[in-house]
Amino acid sequence: MIDYVERFLDYLRVERQYSEDTQKAYKSDLHEFIKFLGATNPDAKTVDLTEVTSLDVRVFLSYLYERGDSSRTIARKVSSLRSFYEFLERNEAIEQNPFAGVQLKKAGQHLPRYFYEKEIAQLFETAQQDHSALGQRNQLILELLYGTGMRVSELASLELGMIDQRAKVITVTGKGNKTRIVPYGQYAQKALEQYLQDGRRQLMKADSLPNHLLFNHQGKPLAAGGIEYALKQLGKAAGLTQKVTAHMFRHTFATDMLNNGADLRSVQQLLGHSSLSTTQIYTHVTTQSLQQNYRKFFPRANE
């Protein structure tokens, strides 16, 4: 049965082209379920995932709820396991998906965390004080994350050939290996030129990948985790109290676009969302901001 798990993970990697983080999440959810089945049936020598019944599923869900997992976490685990059993069904390993009929309570909508204008200003001001090679690289990271809304994995994989400096656009490869064109502005262009002329050359080593954009201090491609670490350190240096993550720049980009009059469809295309419903969560943020300003500046709203 472990063979089915490995085949499923290969399917996610090769055919669906999911990111490493997504693959790890699926693998973790599968192994947790296998461990649970083994614990609830200690007499069995091995866990046979093809023999799982709807009763097993209900017991597993009860265990997760009793353990205190959030609705969102449980929904993610169910989604992972449902996808796995859909894979088994397509490969005729089972006749019916035991997770097919699972109905969960809708998780409370989570509003994305984003930066306020003052916080963004603090981050950029702090980054601009460091003129070293790593400092120039970090300035470019900030400009591209905030100025394009791209995902951290997309930024980490950027190559020089994806950037058209004359047109000021980047060809981004997103989830499912889908590409989209995103523009960037003059601040990002200035940071890019400085980094390419100076910082990148200092960071590159003899064995560095010649077309890669971002490097660490060893001349190796800067991974998504390395970007997150650099942002975390910048946040501390800037004196921000909340944890700084790359995804917050993506949220801030979308929120600022909508607050300044952009239409939802344009933001969807820039973010690379396959569904408009995914982008619509940002309308809740902008509506919330609108309500706050209404109460602040219109006296009768509070009477």
C-alpha positions as semicolon CSV with decimal commas, in nm:
position;residue;x (nm);y (nm);z (nm)
1;M;0,000;0,000;0,000
2;I;0,294;0,231;0,060
3;D;0,351;0,187;-0,313
4;Y;0,016;0,359;-0,378
5;V;0,118;0,646;-0,153
6;E;0,445;0,691;-0,340
7;R;0,269;0,669;-0,675
8;F;0,021;0,934;-0,559
9;L;0,301;1,165;-0,447
10;D;0,476;1,114;-0,782
11;Y;0,148;1,204;-0,951
12;L;0,129;1,529;-0,752
13;R;0,487;1,614;-0,838
14;V;0,501;1,514;-1,206
15;E;0,149;1,551;-1,343
16;R;-0,003;1,814;-1,115
17;Q;0,333;1,990;-1,063
18;Y;0,247;2,093;-0,711
19;S;0,503;2,287;-0,508
20;E;0,728;2,108;-0,260
21;D;0,538;2,259;0,032
22;T;0,206;2,130;-0,103
23;Q;0,353;1,785;-0,163
24;K;0,482;1,779;0,196
25;A;0,138;1,874;0,328
26;Y;-0,028;1,588;0,135
27;K;0,237;1,344;0,252
28;S;0,199;1,455;0,614
29;D;-0,181;1,416;0,601
30;L;-0,154;1,070;0,448
31;H;0,098;0,947;0,703
32;E;-0,110;1,086;0,988
33;F;-0,412;0,892;0,860
34;I;-0,205;0,573;0,823
35;K;-0,073;0,616;1,178
36;F;-0,427;0,667;1,309
37;L;-0,554;0,353;1,133
38;G;-0,265;0,153;1,275
39;A;-0,335;0,279;1,628
40;T;-0,706;0,198;1,609
41;N;-0,641;-0,155;1,483
42;P;-0,326;-0,270;1,662
43;D;-0,389;-0,638;1,581
44;A;-0,342;-0,578;1,210
45;K;0,013;-0,632;1,086
46;T;-0,018;-0,370;0,814
47;V;-0,256;-0,089;0,727
48;D;-0,451;-0,154;0,407
49;L;-0,574;0,180;0,277
50;T;-0,792;0,010;0,016
51;E;-1,008;-0,139;0,292
52;V;-1,098;0,193;0,459
53;T;-1,472;0,237;0,515
54;S;-1,695;0,538;0,575
55;L;-1,702;0,431;0,943
56;D;-1,322;0,461;0,961
57;V;-1,355;0,810;0,814
58;R;-1,616;0,917;1,071
59;V;-1,402;0,788;1,357
60;F;-1,101;0,974;1,220
61;L;-1,295;1,298;1,192
62;S;-1,425;1,259;1,548
63;Y;-1,067;1,212;1,664
64;L;-0,957;1,532;1,489
65;Y;-1,244;1,735;1,636
66;E;-1,184;1,599;1,987
67;R;-0,815;1,678;1,955
68;G;-0,908;2,040;1,892
69;D;-0,800;2,077;1,529
70;S;-0,950;2,384;1,365
71;S;-1,221;2,349;1,100
72;R;-0,977;2,481;0,842
73;T;-0,713;2,221;0,933
74;I;-0,964;1,938;0,922
75;A;-1,095;2,058;0,586
76;R;-0,741;2,052;0,447
77;K;-0,678;1,699;0,573
78;V;-1,006;1,577;0,426
79;S;-0,922;1,742;0,094
80;S;-0,583;1,565;0,087
81;L;-0,731;1,226;0,168
82;R;-1,023;1,269;-0,071
83;S;-0,773;1,344;-0,351
84;F;-0,571;1,035;-0,260
85;Y;-0,877;0,811;-0,276
86;E;-0,987;0,969;-0,602
87;F;-0,645;0,866;-0,732
88;L;-0,701;0,509;-0,608
89;E;-1,046;0,506;-0,766
90;R;-0,912;0,618;-1,104
91;N;-0,649;0,346;-1,083
92;E;-0,916;0,088;-0,996
93;A;-0,759;0,005;-0,661
94;I;-1,094;0,075;-0,489
95;E;-1,456;0,084;-0,604
96;Q;-1,574;0,379;-0,396
97;N;-1,405;0,679;-0,236
98;P;-1,476;0,665;0,141
99;F;-1,421;1,042;0,165
100;A;-1,655;1,128;-0,124
101;G;-1,960;1,198;0,090
102;V;-1,789;1,380;0,377
103;Q;-1,963;1,707;0,465
104;L;-1,783;1,949;0,695
105;K;-1,901;2,263;0,862
106;K;-1,784;2,561;0,664
107;A;-1,469;2,703;0,817
108;G;-1,489;3,061;0,932
109;Q;-1,355;3,294;0,669
110;H;-1,002;3,399;0,744
111;L;-0,917;3,751;0,639
112;P;-0,562;3,770;0,505
113;R;-0,300;3,957;0,705
114;Y;-0,153;4,254;0,526
115;F;0,076;4,549;0,597
116;Y;-0,034;4,899;0,679
117;E;0,128;5,180;0,484
118;K;0,352;5,277;0,775
119;E;0,478;4,920;0,813
120;I;0,563;4,892;0,444
121;A;0,751;5,222;0,467
122;Q;0,949;5,095;0,768
123;L;1,049;4,777;0,585
124;F;1,169;4,961;0,275
125;E;1,351;5,225;0,478
126;T;1,533;4,957;0,677
127;A;1,628;4,758;0,366
128;Q;1,762;5,065;0,189
129;Q;2,011;5,128;0,469
130;D;2,201;4,809;0,379
131;H;2,412;4,862;0,064
132;S;2,587;4,522;0,079
133;A;2,529;4,254;-0,184
134;L;2,274;4,081;0,040
135;G;2,117;4,417;0,119
136;Q;2,072;4,493;-0,251
137;R;1,921;4,148;-0,301
138;N;1,680;4,202;-0,012
139;Q;1,570;4,538;-0,150
140;L;1,487;4,366;-0,479
141;I;1,295;4,095;-0,293
142;L;1,078;4,358;-0,123
143;E;1,017;4,548;-0,446
144;L;0,919;4,239;-0,643
145;L;0,699;4,084;-0,375
146;Y;0,513;4,405;-0,305
147;G;0,518;4,537;-0,661
148;T;0,396;4,223;-0,839
149;G;0,208;4,014;-0,582
150;M;0,391;3,700;-0,690
151;R;0,421;3,397;-0,464
152;V;0,746;3,333;-0,279
153;S;0,799;3,010;-0,476
154;E;0,756;3,204;-0,799
155;L;1,011;3,463;-0,689
156;A;1,259;3,197;-0,581
157;S;1,249;3,033;-0,925
158;L;1,294;3,351;-1,132
159;E;1,555;3,346;-1,407
160;L;1,695;3,638;-1,603
161;G;1,520;3,528;-1,922
162;M;1,183;3,572;-1,752
163;I;1,241;3,946;-1,703
164;D;1,189;4,197;-1,983
165;Q;1,350;4,514;-1,848
166;R;1,252;4,722;-2,150
167;A;0,881;4,644;-2,114
168;K;0,907;4,612;-1,733
169;V;0,721;4,281;-1,723
170;I;0,801;3,939;-1,579
171;T;0,682;3,603;-1,711
172;V;0,589;3,420;-1,391
173;T;0,549;3,043;-1,374
174;G;0,285;2,967;-1,112
175;K;0,089;2,670;-0,982
176;G;0,028;2,391;-1,229
177;N;0,313;2,527;-1,442
178;K;0,082;2,802;-1,567
179;T;0,249;3,122;-1,684
180;R;0,125;3,478;-1,658
181;I;0,268;3,822;-1,734
182;V;0,302;4,067;-1,446
183;P;0,425;4,427;-1,477
184;Y;0,657;4,597;-1,231
185;G;0,730;4,963;-1,162
186;Q;1,020;5,204;-1,156
187;Y;1,123;5,130;-0,796
188;A;1,156;4,759;-0,873
189;Q;1,341;4,847;-1,194
190;K;1,590;5,060;-1,003
191;A;1,646;4,787;-0,743
192;L;1,686;4,528;-1,020
193;E;1,943;4,732;-1,210
194;Q;2,146;4,795;-0,894
195;Y;2,139;4,428;-0,797
196;L;2,233;4,302;-1,144
197;Q;2,520;4,551;-1,177
198;D;2,664;4,497;-0,830
199;G;2,509;4,270;-0,568
200;R;2,440;3,968;-0,789
201;R;2,792;3,969;-0,928
202;Q;2,932;3,967;-0,575
203;L;2,710;3,678;-0,469
204;M;2,777;3,457;-0,771
205;K;3,047;3,191;-0,752
206;A;3,223;2,994;-1,022
207;D;2,963;2,715;-1,002
208;S;2,656;2,940;-0,967
209;L;2,368;2,892;-1,211
210;P;2,431;3,170;-1,467
211;N;2,066;3,246;-1,544
212;H;1,926;3,239;-1,191
213;L;1,824;3,571;-1,036
214;L;1,854;3,541;-0,657
215;F;2,147;3,385;-0,474
216;N;2,241;3,325;-0,112
217;H;2,579;3,410;0,038
218;Q;2,719;3,078;-0,090
219;G;2,628;3,153;-0,449
220;K;2,348;2,896;-0,447
221;P;1,994;2,972;-0,568
222;L;1,800;3,138;-0,288
223;A;1,518;2,904;-0,188
224;A;1,173;3,011;-0,069
225;G;1,279;2,938;0,288
226;G;1,578;3,167;0,247
227;I;1,351;3,447;0,127
228;E;1,124;3,398;0,428
229;Y;1,424;3,409;0,662
230;A;1,552;3,732;0,504
231;L;1,208;3,890;0,544
232;K;1,185;3,778;0,904
233;Q;1,519;3,942;0,982
234;L;1,414;4,261;0,801
235;G;1,094;4,272;1,003
236;K;1,290;4,250;1,327
237;A;1,535;4,517;1,213
238;A;1,244;4,743;1,118
239;G;1,091;4,703;1,462
240;L;0,768;4,543;1,343
241;T;0,581;4,352;1,612
242;Q;0,406;4,106;1,380
243;K;0,585;3,828;1,197
244;V;0,673;3,925;0,841
245;T;0,602;3,664;0,571
246;A;0,622;3,673;0,193
247;H;0,252;3,600;0,159
248;M;0,168;3,919;0,348
249;F;0,320;4,118;0,059
250;R;0,094;3,931;-0,182
251;H;-0,207;4,012;0,035
252;T;-0,099;4,376;0,064
253;F;-0,051;4,405;-0,312
254;A;-0,404;4,276;-0,376
255;T;-0,560;4,490;-0,104
256;D;-0,386;4,808;-0,221
257;M;-0,486;4,740;-0,582
258;L;-0,853;4,707;-0,489
259;N;-0,844;5,002;-0,248
260;N;-0,712;5,218;-0,530
261;G;-0,982;5,122;-0,777
262;A;-0,859;4,811;-0,960
263;D;-1,127;4,568;-1,077
264;L;-1,140;4,218;-0,931
265;R;-1,074;4,042;-1,262
266;S;-0,747;4,231;-1,315
267;V;-0,628;4,144;-0,964
268;Q;-0,720;3,780;-1,028
269;Q;-0,505;3,773;-1,340
270;L;-0,211;3,943;-1,171
271;L;-0,220;3,701;-0,877
272;G;-0,261;3,398;-1,100
273;H;-0,579;3,274;-0,929
274;S;-0,760;3,013;-1,137
275;S;-1,093;3,110;-0,983
276;L;-1,235;3,456;-0,919
277;S;-1,382;3,330;-0,591
278;T;-1,030;3,295;-0,452
279;T;-0,964;3,662;-0,522
280;Q;-1,294;3,775;-0,373
281;I;-1,167;3,734;-0,017
282;Y;-0,980;4,062;-0,067
283;T;-1,308;4,244;-0,116
284;H;-1,383;4,165;0,249
285;V;-1,063;4,341;0,349
286;T;-1,139;4,647;0,140
287;T;-1,501;4,655;0,262
288;Q;-1,378;4,635;0,620
289;S;-1,145;4,931;0,553
290;L;-1,431;5,121;0,395
291;Q;-1,652;5,064;0,699
292;Q;-1,378;5,178;0,936
293;N;-1,330;5,501;0,741
294;Y;-1,706;5,553;0,727
295;R;-1,737;5,526;1,104
296;K;-1,431;5,745;1,153
297;F;-1,523;6,031;0,921
298;F;-1,904;6,028;0,925
299;P;-2,030;6,136;1,272
300;R;-2,386;6,010;1,232
301;A;-2,257;5,653;1,174
302;N;-2,184;5,625;1,546
303;E;-2,489;5,803;1,679
